[in-house]
Amino acid sequence: PACDSFITTMNKSPDRPSLTRLDLAELETFLWVVRERSFSVAAQKLHLSQPAVTNRIRRLEDKLRVKLLQRTTRSMEPTEEGLLLSEAAEQAVSGLRDVLKRFNVVSENERNRVVVAATPMLSATVLPRLIHAYTERYPDLQIVLRDLPYERVIRSVVEGQADIGVTALDGTPRGLKFQSLAEEKMLLVVPARHPLASATSVTLDELVNHRLMFLDRYETLRKQLAQAFIERGVEFDPAKVATVATLPTLLGMIDAGHCITFLPRSMVQNNAKRTRVTVTVTDLDASRRYGCVVLRKADLSAAAQNFQAFLRQNFKVQLEAQD
């Protein structure tokens, strides 16, 4: 008797029914049975066996400790408690379905949306026409262009805020993959009244006595020039080399007659002005590489992969069209 009493106590848990104990699959099965007034039809709708449906309903009744369905040989009807549960559950499940639909819409939009981070020069010149041509061809896809300084372009890709970075790159930062799109020659730019402005071409030796200024991100070019001077046995005063962060500042310094610089051909063409002249340096082979930057282990969406392929096919042509 003591043993029987113990078993009875175990079977009748004092814990009250809790939402955490409800199983969504059991609740959904219950709703199908109530709607169809049939275990067999509910089983067909859910692609389950009839015993599986019966077991789910039984488990739900055990958890709630109420009878939900009144079964007879000819019919099946919800009890009063079953009706209460079905009304509440229909509202809850309906709300869940609405939320899931919204999630699906957002997910679909995200799949069709590509965020591209690019440096200001490329954002203002090459990319607008490419993006326009691409979205004309694929109107369901959205390309979001963010013009950022070089460091932030790289950071956006690293932190997952951009799918693709488009920039000039001398070396590939760790964890990223760089895919070349085009290469462009660097030109010497001098003030229109500069002593070198009247020359058709010059050599590196002729640059020694003139003040040079570079954009910060042209570190590789500065090292290339320094090495070239060393190889020629030419001493170049470091005090005559300076850097600035932005292109407008650099162009302003040139227009003021303060310095000379090197810039990519397209950048020179897009900022052409009578106050500046380009000169060929015959013994310097310097260029800038433009390309796509993505995370090395990135799982790019189909839309991002498609746009990247479009850039590979068309970027160089559009860059050269800037000349």
C-alpha positions in Angstrom: 0.0 0.0 0.0 2.8 2.4 0.9 4.4 1.6 -2.5 1.1 2.1 -4.3 0.7 5.5 -2.5 4.2 6.5 -3.6 3.5 5.6 -7.3 0.2 7.5 -7.2 2.0 10.6 -5.8 4.7 10.4 -8.5 2.1 10.2 -11.3 0.2 13.2 -10.1 2.9 15.9 -10.1 2.0 18.9 -8.0 3.6 21.1 -10.7 1.2 23.4 -12.5 1.0 23.3 -16.4 3.6 25.6 -17.8 4.2 27.1 -21.2 7.7 25.8 -21.2 6.3 22.2 -21.2 4.2 22.8 -24.3 5.4 21.4 -27.6 4.6 23.5 -30.7 4.2 20.3 -32.8 1.7 18.9 -30.4 -0.2 22.1 -30.3 -0.3 22.4 -34.1 -1.5 18.7 -34.3 -4.3 19.5 -31.8 -5.4 22.4 -33.9 -5.6 20.3 -37.1 -7.6 17.6 -35.3 -10.1 20.3 -34.1 -10.4 21.9 -37.5 -10.9 18.6 -39.4 -12.8 16.9 -36.5 -10.8 13.8 -37.6 -7.6 12.2 -36.5 -7.1 10.5 -39.9 -7.6 13.7 -41.9 -5.3 15.6 -39.6 -2.7 12.9 -40.1 -2.9 13.3 -43.9 -2.5 17.1 -43.6 0.5 16.8 -41.4 2.0 13.8 -43.3 2.0 11.7 -40.2 0.6 8.3 -39.3 -2.7 8.3 -37.3 -1.0 6.7 -34.3 1.5 9.5 -34.2 -1.3 12.1 -34.2 -3.1 10.2 -31.4 0.1 10.1 -29.3 0.7 13.8 -29.7 -2.8 14.6 -28.5 -2.4 12.2 -25.6 0.9 13.8 -24.5 -0.7 17.3 -24.7 -3.6 16.2 -22.5 -1.2 14.6 -20.0 0.9 17.8 -19.8 -2.2 20.0 -19.3 -4.0 17.4 -17.2 -7.3 18.1 -18.9 -9.3 16.2 -21.5 -9.3 18.1 -24.8 -11.2 15.9 -27.1 -14.4 13.9 -26.7 -14.1 10.8 -28.9 -17.0 8.5 -29.8 -17.3 5.8 -32.5 -18.9 8.2 -34.9 -17.5 11.7 -34.0 -14.9 13.7 -32.3 -15.6 17.0 -30.6 -13.5 19.3 -28.5 -14.4 19.5 -24.9 -15.0 22.9 -23.2 -11.3 23.0 -22.2 -10.4 21.9 -25.8 -12.4 24.8 -27.2 -10.7 27.3 -24.9 -7.3 26.0 -25.9 -8.0 25.9 -29.6 -9.2 29.6 -29.6 -6.1 30.7 -27.7 -3.7 28.5 -29.7 -5.2 29.7 -33.0 -4.4 33.3 -32.1 -0.9 32.4 -30.9 0.0 30.3 -33.9 -1.5 32.8 -36.3 0.7 35.5 -34.8 3.7 33.2 -35.2 2.9 32.6 -38.8 2.6 36.4 -39.4 6.0 36.9 -37.8 7.6 34.1 -39.8 6.2 35.6 -43.0 7.8 38.9 -42.2 11.1 37.1 -41.4 10.9 35.4 -44.8 10.3 38.7 -46.6 13.3 40.3 -44.7 15.4 37.2 -45.5 14.4 37.4 -49.2 15.2 41.1 -49.3 18.6 40.5 -47.6 19.4 37.8 -50.2 18.7 40.3 -53.0 20.6 43.1 -51.3 24.4 43.6 -51.8 26.2 46.2 -49.7 29.4 47.6 -51.4 31.9 49.7 -49.6 34.2 51.7 -51.8 36.7 54.6 -51.6 35.3 58.1 -52.5 37.0 58.3 -55.9 35.6 55.0 -57.1 32.2 55.7 -55.6 32.0 59.0 -57.5 33.4 57.9 -60.9 33.5 54.2 -61.8 30.9 52.5 -59.7 27.7 54.7 -60.3 27.5 53.7 -64.0 28.3 50.1 -63.2 25.6 49.9 -60.5 23.1 51.5 -62.8 23.9 49.1 -65.6 23.7 46.1 -63.2 20.3 47.1 -61.7 18.9 47.8 -65.2 19.7 44.2 -66.0 18.6 42.8 -62.6 15.9 45.1 -61.4 15.0 42.8 -58.4 18.5 43.2 -56.9 19.5 46.2 -54.8 23.1 47.4 -54.6 23.8 49.7 -51.7 26.9 51.8 -52.2 28.8 53.2 -49.2 31.6 55.7 -49.9 34.2 55.4 -47.1 37.8 56.2 -46.5 40.1 53.3 -47.3 40.5 52.1 -43.7 36.8 52.0 -43.1 36.2 50.1 -46.4 38.5 47.4 -45.1 36.9 47.5 -41.6 33.3 47.3 -43.1 34.2 44.1 -44.9 36.0 42.6 -41.9 33.1 43.4 -39.5 30.5 42.1 -42.0 28.9 45.5 -42.5 29.6 45.3 -46.3 29.5 42.2 -48.5 32.2 43.5 -50.9 34.8 46.2 -50.7 36.1 47.9 -53.9 39.3 49.8 -53.6 42.9 50.1 -54.7 45.1 47.7 -52.6 48.8 47.3 -52.4 48.8 44.3 -50.1 46.0 42.0 -48.9 45.1 42.4 -45.1 45.0 39.3 -43.1 41.7 37.3 -43.3 40.7 39.0 -46.6 40.8 37.9 -50.2 41.6 40.4 -53.0 40.5 39.8 -56.5 42.1 42.2 -59.1 39.8 44.1 -61.4 42.1 46.5 -63.1 45.5 48.1 -63.0 46.2 51.8 -63.8 49.4 53.8 -64.4 50.4 56.5 -62.0 51.1 59.9 -63.5 53.2 62.8 -62.2 51.0 65.9 -61.5 52.6 69.3 -61.2 51.3 72.9 -60.9 50.8 74.6 -64.3 53.6 77.1 -63.5 56.0 74.6 -62.1 59.5 74.3 -63.7 58.7 70.7 -64.8 55.3 71.7 -66.4 56.9 72.5 -69.8 58.7 69.2 -70.1 57.1 66.4 -72.1 58.8 63.8 -69.9 61.2 63.8 -67.0 63.4 61.3 -65.2 63.5 60.5 -61.5 66.7 62.4 -61.1 64.9 65.6 -62.0 62.4 65.1 -59.1 65.1 65.2 -56.4 65.0 69.0 -55.8 61.2 69.3 -55.7 58.8 68.8 -52.8 56.7 65.7 -53.2 53.3 65.1 -51.4 51.4 61.8 -51.4 48.0 60.5 -50.2 48.5 58.6 -47.0 47.4 55.3 -48.5 50.2 55.4 -51.2 52.8 53.9 -48.9 53.9 51.4 -51.5 54.6 54.1 -54.0 56.6 56.1 -51.5 58.7 53.0 -50.8 59.1 52.3 -54.5 60.4 55.9 -55.1 62.8 55.7 -52.1 64.3 52.5 -53.4 64.6 53.9 -56.9 66.6 56.8 -55.6 68.8 54.5 -53.5 69.6 52.4 -56.6 70.6 55.5 -58.5 72.8 56.7 -55.7 70.7 59.8 -55.4 70.2 61.4 -52.0 66.7 62.6 -51.5 65.8 64.8 -48.6 63.0 63.2 -46.5 62.0 66.7 -45.4 60.8 67.2 -49.0 58.3 64.3 -48.7 54.9 64.8 -47.0 51.6 63.1 -46.9 47.9 64.2 -46.6 44.8 62.2 -45.8 42.4 63.5 -48.5 42.5 64.1 -52.3 40.9 67.7 -52.1 43.7 68.7 -49.7 46.4 67.3 -52.0 44.9 69.0 -55.1 44.7 72.3 -53.1 48.4 72.1 -52.2 49.3 71.4 -55.9 47.1 74.4 -57.1 48.9 76.6 -54.5 52.2 75.6 -56.1 53.4 73.9 -52.9 54.2 70.5 -54.3 54.1 67.8 -57.0 52.5 64.4 -56.7 51.6 61.0 -58.3 48.0 60.1 -59.0 46.3 57.3 -61.0 45.4 58.2 -64.5 41.6 58.2 -63.9 41.9 60.4 -60.8 43.9 62.9 -62.8 41.4 62.9 -65.7 38.4 63.3 -63.3 40.1 66.2 -61.6 41.6 67.9 -64.6 42.2 71.6 -64.2 44.1 74.2 -66.1 46.2 74.9 -62.9 47.7 71.3 -63.2 49.8 69.5 -65.8 50.6 65.8 -66.1 54.1 64.7 -67.0 55.5 61.3 -67.9 58.3 59.9 -65.7 60.3 57.7 -68.2 62.2 55.6 -65.7 59.4 54.8 -63.2 56.9 52.0 -63.7 54.3 52.6 -61.0 50.7 51.6 -61.0 47.6 51.1 -58.7 45.7 47.8 -58.5 41.9 48.0 -58.1 39.9 45.0 -57.0 37.2 43.4 -54.9 37.9 42.7 -51.2 35.9 40.0 -49.4 36.3 37.9 -46.3 38.4 34.9 -47.0 35.8 32.6 -45.5 32.8 34.6 -46.6 29.7 32.8 -47.6 28.5 35.3 -50.2 24.9 35.3 -51.3 24.2 34.5 -54.9 23.4 38.2 -55.5 26.8 39.2 -54.1 28.6 36.6 -56.2 26.7 37.7 -59.3 27.6 41.4 -58.8 31.3 40.5 -58.2 31.3 38.6 -61.5 29.8 41.6 -63.2 32.6 43.8 -61.8 35.2 41.4 -63.1 33.7 41.7 -66.6 33.1 45.5 -66.7 35.2 47.4 -64.1 38.3 47.8 -66.3 36.3 49.1 -69.3 34.4 51.6 -67.1 37.7 52.7 -65.5 39.3 53.4 -68.9 36.2 55.3 -70.0 37.1 57.9 -67.3 40.1 59.0 -69.4 
